Amino acid sequence: MNTQENTGIRAHDYPPSPHRGAVVLVLGILGITNCFILGIVAWVMANTDLAEMNAGRMDPSGRGLTQAGKILGIISVAVILIPIAIFLIIMMGVFIMGIFGAAFAIPC
């Protein structure tokens, strides 16, 4: 017999753990304004917390705050990654044009 059968308490009889919606939201805001690493932390925490809420193991009253923090975390990552991607594409274009431009240059 396991201990749950002995005590008569089942796992779903425990109250859900408190939500961390405010923490996730603050991290998302800080991710946009200060450090995108905090946006990644907010995104990961929000995914974990939303899964816990869906499973019934976390208080669902913070779902809105958690979703807002997740969205802000995603935006903070995108704000950093999109300019980096554009820069890399431009630099690849310059490199390719430099190679092919030198190959087809008209000698003076």
C-alpha positions, 0 to 999 in steps of 0.5 A, a space after each residue: 500500500 502506498 501512503 496515499 491509500 493509508 492517509 485517504 488524501 489524494 493528490 487533487 485534494 491539495 489546494 493548487 500552488 499560488 500563481 506567479 503571474 505578477 513575477 512573469 509579467 514583471 520579467 516580461 516588462 524588464 525583458 523589453 526595457 532592460 535585458 532580453 535574457 529576462 524575456 527568455 526567463 519570462 517566456 519559459 516560466 510562463 510556459 511552465 506555469 500555463 501547463 501547471 494551470 491547465 493540469 489544475 496544479 496551479 491557481 488559474 486566477 493568474 492566467 491573464 498576467 502569465 499570458 501577458 508576461 509570455 507575450 512580452 517575453 516573446 516580443 523582447 526576444 523578437 526585438 533582439 533577434 530580428 535586427 540580428 537576422 537582418 544584419 546577418 542577411 545583409 552581411 551575407 549579401 555583401 559577402 556574396 556580391 563581393 565574391 561575384 563582383 570581383 570575379 566579373 570585374 572589368 579590368 581597366 
